[in-house]
Amino acid sequence: MTDLDIAEVARRAGLPASTLRYYEEKGLIASTGRRGLRRQYDPGVLERLALIVLGRTAGFSLDEIARMFAPDGTPDIDRRLLAAKADELEARIRELGVLRDSLRHAAACPAPSHLQCPTFRRLLRAAGTGGPLPSAAARRVARARR
């Protein structure tokens, strides 16, 4: 297969050409040369871009993603790093579940004012300290939803 120009890679990858240029600047991808003023890429760059997008979606930084490739460009992904990121995502999913339940409680709370609801006030205190929502409050919110 012949090289693809930057516009074709951008179209197929669903990324703007500016992102491709930035990834090239960061060393995540490499062009094979130019045809006129347009960068050319090996078709294999599409798979590499898919890995980069997957990593970004999972929450990895570009520097972390760059370390997931061997010097020859082949993927060399640390499985422990993946497991740690999965643990982080699991914790975030739990936090988001508590937040979702809290919002549902606030929307349906029978108290005349949200500030008169003890559960809502606990949630406000937790949010004000920047800490995680209290698990006891989360359980009360979940019970209230039943």
C-alpha positions as CSV (number, residue, x, y, z in Angstrom):
1,M,0.0,0.0,0.0
2,T,1.3,3.5,-0.7
3,D,1.8,6.2,1.8
4,L,-1.1,8.3,2.8
5,D,-1.0,12.1,2.9
6,I,-1.9,14.0,6.1
7,A,-5.4,14.8,4.9
8,E,-6.2,11.1,4.3
9,V,-4.7,10.1,7.7
10,A,-6.7,12.8,9.4
11,R,-9.9,11.7,7.7
12,R,-9.4,8.0,8.5
13,A,-8.3,8.6,12.1
14,G,-11.0,11.2,12.8
15,L,-8.4,13.6,14.0
16,P,-7.5,17.1,12.8
17,A,-4.3,17.5,10.9
18,S,-3.1,19.9,13.6
19,T,-3.2,17.0,16.1
20,L,-1.2,14.8,13.7
21,R,1.4,17.5,13.4
22,Y,1.5,17.9,17.2
23,Y,1.8,14.1,17.7
24,E,4.7,14.1,15.2
25,E,6.3,17.0,17.1
26,K,6.0,15.0,20.4
27,G,7.5,11.9,18.7
28,L,4.4,9.8,18.9
29,I,4.2,9.3,15.1
30,A,6.6,10.0,12.2
31,S,6.0,11.0,8.7
32,T,7.8,9.1,5.9
33,G,8.4,12.3,4.0
34,R,6.6,14.9,1.9
35,R,4.9,15.1,-1.4
36,G,5.0,18.8,-2.2
37,L,4.0,20.5,1.1
38,R,1.9,17.6,2.4
39,R,3.3,15.2,5.0
40,Q,3.1,11.5,4.0
41,Y,2.6,8.6,6.4
42,D,2.9,4.9,6.3
43,P,-0.6,3.2,6.5
44,G,0.6,1.6,9.8
45,V,0.3,5.0,11.4
46,L,-3.5,4.5,11.6
47,E,-3.1,1.6,14.0
48,R,-0.6,3.6,16.1
49,L,-3.1,6.5,16.2
50,A,-5.8,4.1,17.3
51,L,-3.6,3.1,20.2
52,I,-2.9,6.7,21.1
53,V,-6.6,7.6,21.0
54,L,-7.4,4.5,23.2
55,G,-4.7,5.6,25.6
56,R,-6.0,9.2,25.8
57,T,-9.5,7.9,26.3
58,A,-8.3,5.8,29.2
59,G,-6.7,8.9,30.7
60,F,-3.0,8.4,29.9
61,S,-0.9,11.4,29.2
62,L,0.9,11.8,25.9
63,D,4.2,11.2,27.7
64,E,2.9,8.0,29.3
65,I,1.7,6.9,25.9
66,A,5.0,7.7,24.3
67,R,6.7,5.3,26.8
68,M,4.3,2.6,25.6
69,F,6.2,2.3,22.3
70,A,9.6,0.6,21.8
71,P,12.3,2.6,20.0
72,D,11.3,0.8,16.8
73,G,7.7,2.0,17.1
74,T,6.2,-1.3,18.1
75,P,3.8,-1.3,21.2
76,D,5.6,-2.2,24.4
77,I,2.9,-1.7,27.0
78,D,3.6,-2.3,30.7
79,R,0.7,-4.5,31.9
80,R,1.2,-3.2,35.5
81,L,0.6,0.3,34.2
82,L,-2.6,-0.9,32.5
83,A,-3.8,-2.6,35.7
84,A,-3.0,0.6,37.8
85,K,-5.0,2.7,35.3
86,A,-7.9,0.2,35.5
87,D,-7.9,0.6,39.3
88,E,-7.9,4.4,38.9
89,L,-10.9,4.2,36.5
90,E,-12.7,1.8,38.9
91,A,-12.3,4.4,41.7
92,R,-13.5,7.2,39.5
93,I,-16.5,5.1,38.4
94,R,-17.4,4.7,42.1
95,E,-17.0,8.4,42.7
96,L,-19.2,9.2,39.7
97,G,-21.8,6.7,40.8
98,V,-22.0,8.5,44.2
99,L,-22.2,11.9,42.4
100,R,-25.0,10.6,40.2
101,D,-26.9,9.3,43.2
102,S,-26.3,12.6,45.0
103,L,-27.7,14.6,42.2
104,R,-30.7,12.3,41.9
105,H,-31.3,12.7,45.7
106,A,-31.0,16.5,45.4
107,A,-33.5,16.5,42.5
108,A,-36.1,14.5,44.4
109,C,-35.4,15.5,48.0
110,P,-38.6,16.2,49.9
111,A,-37.0,18.8,52.2
112,P,-38.5,22.3,51.7
113,S,-35.0,23.5,50.9
114,H,-31.9,21.6,49.9
115,L,-30.0,23.3,52.8
116,Q,-32.6,21.7,55.2
117,C,-31.7,18.2,54.0
118,P,-29.1,16.5,56.2
119,T,-27.8,14.4,53.3
120,F,-27.4,17.3,51.0
121,R,-25.5,19.3,53.7
122,R,-23.1,16.3,54.2
123,L,-22.5,16.2,50.5
124,L,-21.9,20.0,50.5
125,R,-19.3,19.6,53.3
126,A,-17.6,16.8,51.4
127,A,-17.5,18.9,48.3
128,G,-16.2,21.9,50.2
129,T,-13.2,20.0,51.5
130,G,-12.3,18.7,48.0
131,G,-12.5,15.2,49.4
132,P,-14.5,12.2,48.1
133,L,-18.1,12.1,48.8
134,P,-18.7,10.2,52.1
135,S,-19.5,6.5,51.6
136,A,-22.1,6.7,54.4
137,A,-23.9,9.5,52.6
138,A,-23.6,7.5,49.4
139,R,-25.3,4.5,51.1
140,R,-28.1,6.8,52.5
141,V,-28.6,8.3,49.0
142,A,-28.8,4.8,47.5
143,R,-31.3,3.7,50.1
144,A,-33.4,6.8,49.6
145,R,-33.6,5.9,45.9
146,R,-35.1,2.5,46.6
